[in-house]
Amino acid sequence: MPDGDKVHSKLRLRYQTPYKALCEGVATSGQCAQSLLKALKRTLQEQGNHPVRLAQTMANSLQQAVESSDGMSSVNWSDIGATFDKLAQEIDGSHKVKELALRAGRLVLHDYRYSAEQDMGHLSTLIIKQYMRETYESEFKERLPLLSKDQKHHAGIDQETLDQRVRDIDPDVSAAIFKWSQKVDLTGRVEDLRLPRQPKQKPVGLDEDLLCA
């Protein structure tokens, strides 16, 4: 089946190839992750640098609010959330993309409010990383489920099998997103994103499983 064929109606064309690879189960998990990251990189670059700048300004406002307070218990978290909303309104970009960055900022804010995070030194990287994760979720993972549990995915696999294969590639996807967030926080440019290097493939024995699973 040509890569250009759309076999999942809710996925954009660029995500059809990694979806088919996951369903067909011939490629390795690393190859499936690489295919998915290639599509995600294009999406992030398409969405531009505005959400990165929003993430950085949200991080600055959170850091200033915490540092100017008498302790975490005295921080006005509602005011910071309102500031995030205002910053999102002031920056350029599509509503959808700004919402992804804003959602990322709110999640990081929630973690700091309830002490899941304490390190203030990498706030902007954390929010950028979460923004990239939100993009991955909204563009791919959240669109995978079919309308009915009785339906089958491409190549006849069921939802449970596909979900497991997606979980299997998550460590590679998460590692790449973390490195991307660090780089973009330094440069402010999604244009410079690069795919991770693929490890050399070992010779496969006759009894070895090749599936993305």
SULMO-V438546 format. One record per residue. N is the residue number from 1. RES is the residue in one letter. PHI is phi in degrees with one decimal (NA if undefined). PSI is psi in whole degrees, -180 to 180 (999 if undefined). D_LAST is the distance of its C-alpha to the last C-alpha in Angstrom with 1 decimal. Layout:
{{N RES PHI PSI D_LAST} {N RES PHI PSI D_LAST}}
This chain:
{{1 M NA 126 21.3} {2 P -60.3 150 22.8} {3 D -61.6 -26 21.1} {4 G -76.4 -11 24.0} {5 D -69.4 137 23.4} {6 K -98.7 111 22.6} {7 V -108.5 -9 20.3} {8 H -125.9 114 19.8} {9 S -65.8 -24 23.3} {10 K -92.8 -8 22.7} {11 L -96.2 141 20.9} {12 R -65.5 159 23.1} {13 L -56.4 -40 23.1} {14 R -66.2 -20 21.6} {15 Y -94.8 -1 18.4} {16 Q -67.7 -37 18.1} {17 T -65.0 -51 16.6} {18 P -63.7 -34 13.5} {19 Y -61.9 -47 13.2} {20 K -64.0 -38 13.5} {21 A -62.6 -42 11.1} {22 L -64.8 -40 8.3} {23 C -70.3 -41 9.9} {24 E -74.8 -27 10.6} {25 G 67.5 28 7.4} {26 V -98.5 -40 9.7} {27 A -74.2 159 9.6} {28 T -74.2 166 7.9} {29 S -60.0 -39 6.5} {30 G -62.7 -40 10.3} {31 Q -68.0 -39 11.5} {32 C -63.5 -43 9.9} {33 A -62.6 -42 11.5} {34 Q -62.9 -41 14.6} {35 S -63.4 -42 15.0} {36 L -66.3 -42 14.9} {37 L -65.8 -33 17.2} {38 K -61.5 -43 19.5} {39 A -68.5 -42 20.0} {40 L -65.0 -40 20.5} {41 K -58.5 -44 23.0} {42 R -61.3 -41 25.0} {43 T -65.1 -47 25.2} {44 L -61.9 -40 26.4} {45 Q -69.2 -36 28.9} {46 E -65.0 -37 30.0} {47 Q -74.3 -18 30.6} {48 G 83.6 -171 32.8} {49 N -93.2 -9 34.3} {50 H -57.6 -45 36.1} {51 P -65.6 -28 33.3} {52 V -66.4 -45 33.1} {53 R -64.0 -38 36.9} {54 L -62.3 -44 36.6} {55 A -59.2 -42 34.1} {56 Q -69.1 -39 36.5} {57 T -70.5 -36 39.6} {58 M -62.6 -43 37.9} {59 A -61.1 -43 37.1} {60 N -62.6 -43 40.7} {61 S -66.8 -38 42.2} {62 L -66.6 -44 40.2} {63 Q -63.3 -44 41.1} {64 Q -62.4 -41 44.8} {65 A -64.5 -42 44.9} {66 V -69.4 -43 43.6} {67 E -69.7 -26 45.8} {68 S -89.0 -3 48.9} {69 S -92.7 172 48.5} {70 D -90.4 14 49.8} {71 G 142.0 164 46.4} {72 M -59.7 -32 43.2} {73 S -70.9 -18 45.0} {74 S -100.0 1 47.5} {75 V -70.7 135 45.1} {76 N -88.6 90 45.6} {77 W -65.8 -34 41.9} {78 S -64.1 -39 43.0} {79 D -64.6 -39 45.0} {80 I -65.0 -42 42.1} {81 G -60.7 -40 40.0} {82 A -65.8 -36 42.9} {83 T -64.4 -41 43.2} {84 F -57.1 -46 39.5} {85 D -60.0 -43 40.4} {86 K -66.0 -42 43.5} {87 L -61.1 -40 41.7} {88 A -65.1 -35 39.2} {89 Q -69.8 -30 42.1} {90 E -84.0 -21 43.9} {91 I -90.5 152 41.2} {92 D -72.9 166 40.6} {93 G 123.1 166 37.4} {94 S -70.6 154 36.0} {95 H -59.9 -42 35.9} {96 K -60.7 -45 32.2} {97 V -69.6 -41 31.4} {98 K -62.5 -35 34.0} {99 E -66.1 -36 32.5} {100 L -63.6 -45 29.1} {101 A -67.6 -40 31.0} {102 L -64.3 -41 33.3} {103 R -61.3 -40 30.5} {104 A -63.2 -44 29.0} {105 G -61.8 -41 32.5} {106 R -65.5 -37 33.0} {107 L -66.6 -42 29.9} {108 V -66.2 -41 31.0} {109 L -58.0 -43 34.5} {110 H -60.3 -43 33.3} {111 D -62.6 -41 31.6} {112 Y -69.8 -39 34.9} {113 R -62.0 -38 37.0} {114 Y -104.8 21 35.4} {115 S 68.2 17 35.1} {116 A -71.2 -26 31.3} {117 E -125.8 142 32.2} {118 Q -129.4 -25 35.5} {119 D -73.2 117 35.2} {120 M -90.0 -1 37.2} {121 G -79.4 -15 36.7} {122 H -131.2 34 33.5} {123 L -59.2 -48 33.9} {124 S -66.2 -37 33.6} {125 T -62.9 -41 30.4} {126 L -61.5 -44 28.9} {127 I -70.6 -40 30.0} {128 I -62.9 -43 28.8} {129 K -59.6 -44 25.3} {130 Q -67.5 -36 25.3} {131 Y -61.4 -44 26.6} {132 M -63.9 -38 23.8} {133 R -65.4 -41 21.3} {134 E -61.5 -38 23.4} {135 T -64.3 -45 23.2} {136 Y -59.2 -46 19.4} {137 E -63.0 -48 19.4} {138 S -72.7 -31 22.2} {139 E -86.9 -27 21.2} {140 F -127.4 -68 17.6} {141 K -59.7 -44 16.0} {142 E -71.2 -16 19.2} {143 R -94.8 -6 19.6} {144 L -70.4 -42 16.4} {145 P -58.7 139 17.7} {146 L -85.9 168 19.7} {147 L -65.2 -34 23.3} {148 S -126.0 142 22.9} {149 K -64.7 -21 20.4} {150 D -79.7 -16 21.5} {151 Q -73.1 154 20.3} {152 K -110.8 149 17.3} {153 H -80.6 177 15.3} {154 H -49.8 142 15.5} {155 A 67.7 11 14.6} {156 G 81.6 11 15.3} {157 I -83.2 156 12.1} {158 D -92.0 172 13.1} {159 Q -63.3 -38 13.1} {160 E -62.2 -43 11.3} {161 T -65.6 -43 8.1} {162 L -64.2 -43 8.6} {163 D -58.8 -40 9.6} {164 Q -66.2 -41 6.6} {165 R -66.6 -35 4.6} {166 V -66.8 -40 8.1} {167 R -62.6 -35 8.5} {168 D -67.5 -31 6.1} {169 I -88.0 -9 8.3} {170 D -60.0 -40 11.3} {171 P -58.6 -41 12.8} {172 D -67.9 -42 13.2} {173 V -64.3 -46 14.6} {174 S -64.1 -40 16.8} {175 A -63.9 -42 18.1} {176 A -66.5 -42 19.2} {177 I -61.5 -40 20.8} {178 F -62.3 -46 22.7} {179 K -65.2 -40 24.1} {180 W -61.1 -43 25.0} {181 S -64.4 -39 26.8} {182 Q -63.5 -45 28.8} {183 K -65.4 -47 29.8} {184 V -67.5 -33 30.8} {185 D -63.1 -34 32.7} {186 L -76.1 -42 34.8} {187 T -96.9 -27 35.4} {188 G 72.5 13 35.2} {189 R -127.6 115 33.8} {190 V -76.5 -14 30.4} {191 E -62.6 -23 31.6} {192 D -89.9 4 30.8} {193 L -63.3 139 27.1} {194 R -129.5 147 25.2} {195 L -70.7 146 21.6} {196 P -64.8 152 20.3} {197 R -69.7 138 20.7} {198 Q -82.6 130 17.8} {199 P -65.3 151 17.8} {200 K -63.2 135 19.0} {201 Q -77.8 130 16.6} {202 K -76.9 153 17.4} {203 P -58.4 139 18.3} {204 V -99.7 130 15.7} {205 G -75.1 164 17.0} {206 L -63.8 -30 17.3} {207 D -95.9 4 15.2} {208 E -84.8 141 12.3} {209 D -82.8 126 8.8} {210 L -96.1 -3 8.3} {211 L -69.0 154 5.3} {212 C -77.3 71 3.8} {213 A -152.0 999 0.0}}
